[in-house]
Amino acid sequence: MKGKEILSAIKKDIDEHVGEKVLLKANSGRRKVMVREGILEKTYPNIFVIRVEGNDRTSRTISYSYSDILTQTVQLVFKNNNVAI
């Protein structure tokens, strides 16, 4: 049961920052790291969604699970107050 408590605490922390600008660092595998700036759009019970701007001014949404943060596959740094999750 300890794992569910940790994931719910991560979700609670992310819920407080919905609508804020975020710096996203995601490990894409094979030494590839994606670094993008976006906006935390919405949180759901098992995932959260970030909208990022592309190179040609198109936007796309990317979703990650809270376990990605737990395993450090994804790191979030919120721009407004430099909080890292």
C-alpha positions as CSV (number, residue, x, y, z in Angstrom):
1,M,0.0,0.0,0.0
2,K,3.0,2.3,0.4
3,G,3.3,2.7,-3.4
4,K,-0.3,4.0,-3.8
5,E,0.3,6.6,-1.1
6,I,3.4,7.8,-2.8
7,L,1.7,8.1,-6.2
8,S,-1.3,9.9,-4.6
9,A,1.2,12.4,-3.0
10,I,2.8,13.0,-6.4
11,K,-0.7,13.5,-8.0
12,K,-1.6,16.0,-5.2
13,D,1.6,18.0,-5.8
14,I,1.0,18.1,-9.6
15,D,-2.7,19.1,-9.1
16,E,-1.5,22.3,-7.4
17,H,0.2,23.5,-10.5
18,V,-2.4,22.9,-13.2
19,G,-2.3,25.8,-15.8
20,E,1.3,26.8,-15.0
21,K,4.3,26.8,-17.3
22,V,6.6,23.8,-16.9
23,L,10.0,22.7,-18.1
24,L,9.7,19.0,-19.1
25,K,12.7,16.7,-19.1
26,A,11.8,13.2,-20.4
27,N,14.1,10.3,-20.9
28,S,13.2,8.8,-24.3
29,G,15.6,5.9,-24.1
30,R,19.0,5.1,-25.6
31,R,20.6,8.3,-24.2
32,K,17.9,10.5,-25.7
33,V,16.5,13.2,-23.4
34,M,13.7,15.5,-24.6
35,V,13.6,18.9,-23.0
36,R,10.6,21.0,-23.8
37,E,8.7,23.9,-22.3
38,G,4.9,23.6,-22.0
39,I,1.8,24.1,-19.9
40,L,0.4,21.6,-17.5
41,E,-3.1,21.2,-19.0
42,K,-5.0,18.7,-16.9
43,T,-4.6,15.9,-14.4
44,Y,-6.5,12.6,-14.4
45,P,-6.5,9.8,-11.8
46,N,-3.6,7.9,-13.5
47,I,-2.0,10.4,-16.0
48,F,-1.3,14.1,-16.5
49,V,-1.3,16.0,-19.7
50,I,1.2,18.7,-20.9
51,R,0.7,20.9,-24.0
52,V,4.0,21.7,-25.7
53,E,4.7,24.0,-28.7
54,G,6.4,22.5,-31.7
55,N,9.1,24.1,-33.9
56,D,6.5,25.3,-36.4
57,R,4.2,26.8,-33.8
58,T,2.0,23.8,-33.7
59,S,1.0,22.5,-30.3
60,R,0.7,18.9,-29.2
61,T,-0.3,17.2,-26.0
62,I,1.8,14.6,-24.3
63,S,0.6,12.5,-21.4
64,Y,2.7,10.8,-18.7
65,S,1.8,8.7,-15.7
66,Y,2.6,9.6,-12.1
67,S,4.8,6.5,-12.0
68,D,7.1,8.1,-14.6
69,I,7.9,10.8,-12.1
70,L,8.4,8.2,-9.4
71,T,10.9,6.3,-11.5
72,Q,12.5,9.6,-12.7
73,T,11.8,9.0,-16.3
74,V,10.1,12.4,-16.3
75,Q,11.1,15.5,-14.4
76,L,9.1,18.7,-14.1
77,V,10.3,22.1,-13.1
78,F,7.6,24.7,-12.7
79,K,8.6,28.1,-14.0
80,N,6.5,30.3,-11.6
81,N,8.3,29.4,-8.4
82,N,11.1,27.0,-9.6
83,V,9.6,24.0,-7.9
84,A,11.0,20.7,-9.2
85,I,9.0,17.4,-9.1
